[in-house]
Amino acid sequence: MDIDNIHDPVLLQDCVSLVAPALRKPGSIVVDCTLGLAGHASAFLQAAPEARLIGIDRDAQALGLACERMDRLGLSDRFTPVHAAFDELTEALLRLGVEHVEAVFMDLGLSSLQIDRNDRGFSYSHDAPLDMRMDQTQELTAQRVLAEYSEDNLTRIFRDYGEEKYARPIAHEIVGQRGAHPLHSSLQLDELVDRVIPRFHRSKGNPAKRVFQALRIEVNGELDKLARTLPQAAIRLSVGGRIVVESYHSLEDKTVKSFMVQGLHDDVPEGLPVVPEDAKPFFKELTRGAKKANEVEIEHNPRSASVRLRGVELIRPLPERWKTRYGERARHDDETSIKRGSGKNIGANKGRR
Ligand SMILES: C[S@@+](CC[C@H](N)C(=O)[O-])C[C@H]1O[C@@H](n2cnc3c(N)ncnc32)[C@H](O)[C@@H]1O
């Protein structure tokens, strides 16, 4: 398998320019929360020869390929792979004895390896079991979502995560037919959506695209995990450290933006004449809103069409009350989040740092 050409990293140079300045000091640490095939990660290490990288991915196959690539590029002595979901960031760093890091990077969503693996059911263009798990050890699959969720819940998922106008009729059809004909395969789901959405109301592309995307987000708890991870990253960041995120879905970008904005403004009621030192912003914006890919990149790498890249730098120690808020939020979200039964398997591969 030619690892270098499976997945084309999106906005690679922009990401390197945002992350590498935080990694100038010897021993600096960058965490790539979405290691994938190490396209971005290897470029960070090449641009920052004094830095180490901790690469997290919940997909064991991607981790294996990333390790091969790092070995081949002679970077493995500065690389620590971790098999975990990225919302286990705090736990993963504690296990590695790491208190602070200089950069945290996320390139959300699926890698081309996952999209192209026909047996995972991510794609409507190949018939496969309705699985869609990024982590094969978790219990919740797309098939279970379709078999067990209520019509209201399915409607919410298709509407909110897929922005699907026919969310309710699709959910209604799924619930109506599943007693007699449970859905097992991506082709069955594709055909069901095709039956429900009127032909004259279809936009470009496969009409099932939005339903597949919504199911993938739900199965993998993508938005909950993102919202839980950003505060953990802020708590672990050194002053001068950076958080850089690439999102591909409007709800992901909204989550990233609203998290970053909290640290970009004075934390006082409007109109207060003097702002206490402790209430002044703790982030500096690095991207002036969200950066998008230009036409040349989109032409060369269609995955980049929906990217929104945002970055902030921590300009002073995170105020204590934000540490408390962030810590409490992470705990609260943990308690209320849907249990996906992820097989926790945090830890560096033996023999690698
Ligand atoms: C878009 S790919 C990253 C590609 C990578 N930047 C590269 O250049 O090769 C996203 C990766 O993040 C992983 N991922 C997505 N959500 C995750 C999560 N919650 N925890 C850990 N890994 C996750 C996926 O398994 C996938 O391998």
The ligand as an SDF file (V2000), in Angstrom:
LIG
                    3D

 27 29  0  0  0  0  0  0  0  0999 V2000
   -9.1020   13.3750    8.2990 C   0  0  0  0  0  0  0  0  0  0  0  0
   -8.2780   12.0660    9.0420 S   0  0  0  0  0  0  0  0  0  0  0  0
   -6.7130   12.7430    9.4880 C   0  0  0  0  0  0  0  0  0  0  0  0
   -5.7140   12.7020    8.3840 C   0  0  0  0  0  0  0  0  0  0  0  0
   -4.3510   13.1900    8.8020 C   0  0  0  0  0  0  0  0  0  0  0  0
   -4.3740   14.5830    9.1610 N   0  0  0  0  0  0  0  0  0  0  0  0
   -3.3450   12.9550    7.6880 C   0  0  0  0  0  0  0  0  0  0  0  0
   -2.8270   13.9420    7.1550 O   0  0  0  0  0  0  0  0  0  0  0  0
   -3.0660   11.8040    7.3640 O   0  0  0  0  0  0  0  0  0  0  0  0
   -9.0420   11.9630   10.5790 C   0  0  0  0  0  0  0  0  0  0  0  0
   -8.5340   10.8510   11.4700 C   0  0  0  0  0  0  0  0  0  0  0  0
   -9.0010   11.1270   12.7730 O   0  0  0  0  0  0  0  0  0  0  0  0
   -9.4770    9.9490   13.3650 C   0  0  0  0  0  0  0  0  0  0  0  0
  -10.5120   10.3410   14.3090 N   0  0  0  0  0  0  0  0  0  0  0  0
  -11.7020   10.9100   14.0420 C   0  0  0  0  0  0  0  0  0  0  0  0
  -12.3770   11.1290   15.1750 N   0  0  0  0  0  0  0  0  0  0  0  0
  -11.5750   10.7030   16.1870 C   0  0  0  0  0  0  0  0  0  0  0  0
  -11.7090   10.6710   17.5940 C   0  0  0  0  0  0  0  0  0  0  0  0
  -12.8090   11.1010   18.2040 N   0  0  0  0  0  0  0  0  0  0  0  0
  -10.6820   10.1980   18.3200 N   0  0  0  0  0  0  0  0  0  0  0  0
   -9.5380    9.7540   17.7130 C   0  0  0  0  0  0  0  0  0  0  0  0
   -9.3710    9.7280   16.3910 N   0  0  0  0  0  0  0  0  0  0  0  0
  -10.3720   10.2100   15.6330 C   0  0  0  0  0  0  0  0  0  0  0  0
  -10.0010    9.1060   12.2330 C   0  0  0  0  0  0  0  0  0  0  0  0
   -9.9410    7.7380   12.6030 O   0  0  0  0  0  0  0  0  0  0  0  0
   -9.0610    9.4760   11.0980 C   0  0  0  0  0  0  0  0  0  0  0  0
   -7.9940    8.5640   11.0020 O   0  0  0  0  0  0  0  0  0  0  0  0
  1  2  1  0
  2  3  1  0
  2 10  1  0
  3  4  1  0
  4  5  1  0
  5  6  1  0
  5  7  1  0
  7  8  2  0
  7  9  1  0
 10 11  1  0
 11 12  1  0
 11 26  1  0
 12 13  1  0
 13 14  1  0
 13 24  1  0
 14 15  1  0
 14 23  1  0
 15 16  2  0
 16 17  1  0
 17 18  1  0
 17 23  2  0
 18 19  1  0
 18 20  2  0
 20 21  1  0
 21 22  2  0
 22 23  1  0
 24 25  1  0
 24 26  1  0
 26 27  1  0
M  CHG  2   2   1   9  -1
M  END
$$$$
